[in-house]
Amino acid sequence: MEMKKAVAGIILAVSLLAGLVYWEYYYVAPVPKPKIWGYTDPPSLVNMSWEKSGGVEVINATLKNASEVYGEVIGELSKIGYSMVSGNWSSIKCQWSYWSNRKKAYYIAYNGTRFLAIRGAPNAVLNASEEHWLCGKPLDASPLPSPSPWKLAESEALALGTKFMKNNITVSRTNWTGPLPDWYLAKLSFEAEIGDGVEVLILVYSSDTQVKYAEYLMKKKDRGLRFLVSDAGDYTVLMVLKGRKADVNRAVEIIQEPAT
């Protein structure tokens, strides 16, 4: 009887220890999916009626809340990776703005209760705005200095690469071999020749909630990854490092060195 109790005690202790190890090294606390995640177009316009017009799609609608829809779309465009290239803010009753990412563009405008949206390839949208004029035309306006997520990723990679090279560490562009979230605004990866090599992935998001969700998705697949986050104005940069622990620690030391 005593032997059975001892065996049962050992089994219980081993089970508790196994549970503790699992909790410590494998469990990843769930993170709620952000409201803005996975979109390539503004959510506010998803259920509106688009009509084909040449090489673009157009919404030309009468809405009582045209100015509110315009404001919502502006906020969403910036959160899904579009940068404002030009716009007009001289009137609160008639406004327009032109937004673009690497492959697609939006021209949006409102005048009273009239709401206009044009989407398609950048050049096609610019040309179409001449036909569907409302409040202003992108071709008549001076461009705004608005950095894109992809330019930000390139700038961040250049800054990190410079730090590594100052420490006599060679860097080279390479494909990331670790887990990858199913959505991001921009990404870029390279490898630093530290020890057996450290892979560095740069992801750009528009909010902290998006960054936390991306980190959660990656942690679920690889708890050995190291994450660093930096603020970049309108965007947030998530840096992910993959490699031997000692090599990654050295890479982090270099990354966190004060700029000189």
C-alpha positions as CSV (number, residue, x, y, z in Angstrom):
1,M,0.0,0.0,0.0
2,E,2.8,2.3,1.0
3,M,4.6,1.5,-2.3
4,K,1.5,2.4,-4.3
5,K,1.3,5.7,-2.5
6,A,4.9,6.4,-3.2
7,V,4.5,5.5,-6.9
8,A,1.4,7.7,-7.1
9,G,3.3,10.5,-5.5
10,I,6.2,10.2,-8.0
11,I,3.7,10.2,-10.9
12,L,2.0,13.3,-9.6
13,A,5.3,15.1,-9.1
14,V,6.5,14.2,-12.6
15,S,3.1,15.3,-14.0
16,L,3.3,18.7,-12.2
17,L,6.9,19.1,-13.3
18,A,6.0,18.4,-17.0
19,G,3.1,20.8,-16.7
20,L,5.4,23.5,-15.4
21,V,7.9,22.9,-18.1
22,Y,5.2,23.1,-20.7
23,W,3.8,26.3,-19.2
24,E,7.3,27.9,-19.0
25,Y,8.6,27.0,-22.5
26,Y,5.7,26.1,-24.7
27,Y,2.6,27.9,-23.6
28,V,1.8,31.2,-25.4
29,A,-0.9,33.4,-24.0
30,P,-3.5,34.2,-26.6
31,V,-3.6,37.7,-28.1
32,P,-6.9,39.0,-29.6
33,K,-6.8,39.6,-33.3
34,P,-6.8,43.4,-34.0
35,K,-9.8,45.0,-35.7
36,I,-7.5,46.1,-38.6
37,W,-5.8,42.9,-39.7
38,G,-5.5,41.2,-43.1
39,Y,-7.1,44.0,-45.1
40,T,-5.8,45.2,-48.4
41,D,-8.7,47.7,-48.8
42,P,-10.4,50.0,-46.3
43,P,-13.0,48.0,-44.3
44,S,-15.5,50.9,-44.5
45,L,-15.6,50.5,-48.3
46,V,-15.8,46.7,-48.5
47,N,-19.7,46.5,-48.7
48,M,-20.2,49.6,-50.9
49,S,-21.0,49.3,-54.6
50,W,-18.0,49.6,-56.8
51,E,-18.4,50.2,-60.6
52,K,-15.9,49.6,-63.3
53,S,-14.8,52.6,-65.2
54,G,-12.0,51.9,-67.7
55,G,-9.0,50.6,-65.7
56,V,-10.3,51.6,-62.3
57,E,-13.2,51.0,-59.9
58,V,-15.3,53.9,-58.7
59,I,-17.8,54.7,-55.9
60,N,-19.8,57.8,-56.6
61,A,-22.5,57.9,-53.9
62,T,-24.8,60.3,-52.1
63,L,-24.4,59.8,-48.4
64,K,-25.7,61.9,-45.5
65,N,-22.6,61.1,-43.6
66,A,-20.1,61.6,-46.5
67,S,-17.6,63.5,-44.3
68,E,-17.7,60.8,-41.6
69,V,-17.1,58.0,-44.2
70,Y,-14.2,60.1,-45.6
71,G,-12.6,60.4,-42.2
72,E,-13.0,56.7,-41.5
73,V,-11.4,55.7,-44.8
74,I,-8.5,58.0,-44.2
75,G,-7.8,56.4,-40.9
76,E,-8.1,52.9,-42.3
77,L,-5.9,53.6,-45.3
78,S,-3.0,54.6,-43.1
79,K,-3.5,51.5,-41.0
80,I,-3.3,49.1,-43.9
81,G,-0.2,50.4,-45.5
82,Y,-1.2,53.3,-47.7
83,S,0.7,56.6,-47.6
84,M,-0.9,59.9,-48.5
85,V,0.8,61.4,-51.5
86,S,-1.2,64.6,-51.9
87,G,-4.4,66.2,-50.6
88,N,-6.4,69.4,-49.9
89,W,-7.4,70.5,-46.5
90,S,-8.3,74.1,-47.3
91,S,-12.1,73.5,-46.9
92,I,-14.0,71.4,-44.4
93,K,-16.9,71.1,-46.9
94,C,-14.9,69.7,-49.8
95,Q,-11.8,67.7,-49.3
96,W,-9.8,65.1,-51.3
97,S,-6.7,63.0,-50.8
98,Y,-4.6,60.6,-52.9
99,W,-3.1,57.5,-51.3
100,S,-0.8,54.9,-52.6
101,N,1.2,51.7,-51.7
102,R,3.6,49.9,-54.0
103,K,1.0,48.5,-56.3
104,K,-2.4,50.2,-55.7
105,A,-3.8,53.7,-55.2
106,Y,-6.9,55.4,-53.8
107,Y,-8.4,58.8,-54.6
108,I,-11.1,59.8,-52.1
109,A,-13.1,63.0,-51.8
110,Y,-16.4,64.4,-50.4
111,N,-18.4,67.5,-51.2
112,G,-21.5,67.9,-49.0
113,T,-23.3,64.6,-49.3
114,R,-21.4,63.4,-52.3
115,F,-18.7,60.8,-51.6
116,L,-16.2,59.7,-54.3
117,A,-13.6,56.9,-54.2
118,I,-11.4,55.7,-57.1
119,R,-9.1,52.7,-56.7
120,G,-6.7,50.9,-59.1
121,A,-3.2,51.1,-60.3
122,P,-1.5,54.4,-59.4
123,N,-1.3,55.9,-62.9
124,A,-4.8,54.7,-63.7
125,V,-6.2,56.4,-60.6
126,L,-4.4,59.6,-61.4
127,N,-5.8,59.7,-64.9
128,A,-9.3,58.8,-63.7
129,S,-9.3,61.7,-61.2
130,E,-9.3,64.1,-64.1
131,E,-12.6,62.6,-65.4
132,H,-14.3,62.2,-62.0
133,W,-13.1,65.6,-60.6
134,L,-14.3,66.5,-57.1
135,C,-12.6,69.1,-54.8
136,G,-9.2,68.7,-56.4
137,K,-6.9,66.7,-58.6
138,P,-3.7,64.9,-57.6
139,L,-1.9,66.1,-60.7
140,D,-2.5,69.7,-59.7
141,A,-1.1,69.4,-56.1
142,S,2.4,69.3,-54.7
143,P,3.4,65.9,-53.3
144,L,3.6,65.4,-49.5
145,P,6.6,63.9,-47.8
146,S,4.8,60.8,-46.4
147,P,7.1,57.8,-45.8
148,S,5.8,54.4,-46.9
149,P,6.1,51.2,-44.8
150,W,8.4,49.7,-47.3
151,K,10.7,52.7,-47.3
152,L,10.7,52.6,-43.5
153,A,11.7,48.9,-43.6
154,E,14.5,49.7,-46.0
155,S,15.7,52.5,-43.8
156,E,15.6,50.3,-40.7
157,A,17.6,47.6,-42.4
158,L,20.2,50.1,-43.5
159,A,20.5,51.5,-40.0
160,L,20.9,48.0,-38.5
161,G,23.3,46.9,-41.2
162,T,25.5,50.0,-40.6
163,K,25.7,49.1,-36.9
164,F,26.7,45.5,-37.7
165,M,29.4,46.6,-40.2
166,K,30.9,49.0,-37.6
167,N,31.4,46.0,-35.5
168,N,33.1,44.2,-38.4
169,I,30.1,41.9,-39.0
170,T,29.1,41.2,-42.5
171,V,25.4,41.3,-43.4
172,S,23.7,40.0,-46.5
173,R,20.2,39.9,-47.9
174,T,18.5,36.5,-47.3
175,N,15.1,34.9,-47.2
176,W,13.7,34.5,-43.7
177,T,13.4,30.8,-42.8
178,G,11.3,31.2,-39.6
179,P,7.6,31.5,-39.1
180,L,5.9,34.5,-40.7
181,P,2.6,36.2,-39.9
182,D,-0.2,36.0,-42.5
183,W,-0.3,39.9,-42.8
184,Y,2.1,42.8,-42.6
185,L,2.5,46.2,-44.2
186,A,6.2,45.6,-45.2
187,K,8.9,43.1,-44.5
188,L,12.6,42.8,-45.2
189,S,15.2,40.2,-44.0
190,F,18.9,39.8,-43.8
191,E,21.5,37.7,-42.1
192,A,24.3,38.9,-39.8
193,E,27.4,36.7,-39.8
194,I,27.7,36.3,-36.0
195,G,28.7,32.8,-34.9
196,D,26.5,30.4,-36.8
197,G,24.6,33.3,-38.2
198,V,21.7,35.4,-37.0
199,E,18.6,35.9,-39.2
200,V,16.9,39.3,-38.8
201,L,13.4,39.9,-40.0
202,I,11.9,43.4,-40.1
203,L,8.1,43.8,-40.1
204,V,6.2,47.1,-40.2
205,Y,2.8,47.7,-38.7
206,S,0.6,50.7,-37.9
207,S,-0.2,49.9,-34.3
208,D,1.0,48.2,-31.1
209,T,-1.9,45.8,-31.2
210,Q,-0.9,44.6,-34.7
211,V,2.6,44.1,-33.5
212,K,1.5,42.1,-30.4
213,Y,-0.7,39.9,-32.5
214,A,2.1,39.3,-35.1
215,E,4.5,38.4,-32.2
216,Y,1.9,36.0,-30.8
217,L,1.5,34.2,-34.1
218,M,5.2,33.7,-34.5
219,K,5.8,32.7,-30.9
220,K,3.2,29.9,-31.3
221,K,5.4,28.3,-33.9
222,D,8.9,29.1,-32.4
223,R,9.4,30.1,-28.8
224,G,13.1,30.5,-29.5
225,L,12.7,33.7,-31.5
226,R,13.8,37.0,-30.0
227,F,11.6,40.1,-30.5
228,L,12.5,43.8,-30.4
229,V,10.1,46.7,-31.0
230,S,10.8,50.3,-32.0
231,D,8.6,53.2,-32.6
232,A,8.8,54.9,-36.0
233,G,6.3,57.8,-36.0
234,D,3.1,56.6,-37.7
235,Y,4.3,53.0,-37.7
236,T,5.8,50.4,-35.4
237,V,8.8,48.2,-36.4
238,L,8.9,44.6,-35.2
239,M,12.4,43.1,-35.4
240,V,12.6,39.3,-35.1
241,L,15.9,37.5,-34.5
242,K,16.6,33.8,-35.2
243,G,19.7,31.8,-34.3
244,R,21.7,30.3,-31.5
245,K,21.0,32.1,-28.2
246,A,24.5,33.4,-27.7
247,D,24.7,34.7,-31.3
248,V,21.3,36.4,-30.9
249,N,22.3,38.0,-27.6
250,R,25.4,39.5,-29.3
251,A,23.2,40.8,-32.2
252,V,20.8,42.4,-29.7
253,E,23.7,44.1,-27.9
254,I,24.8,45.6,-31.2
255,I,21.3,46.6,-32.2
256,Q,20.8,48.4,-28.9
257,E,24.1,50.3,-29.0
258,P,23.4,54.0,-28.9
259,A,23.8,55.7,-32.3
260,T,27.0,57.7,-32.7
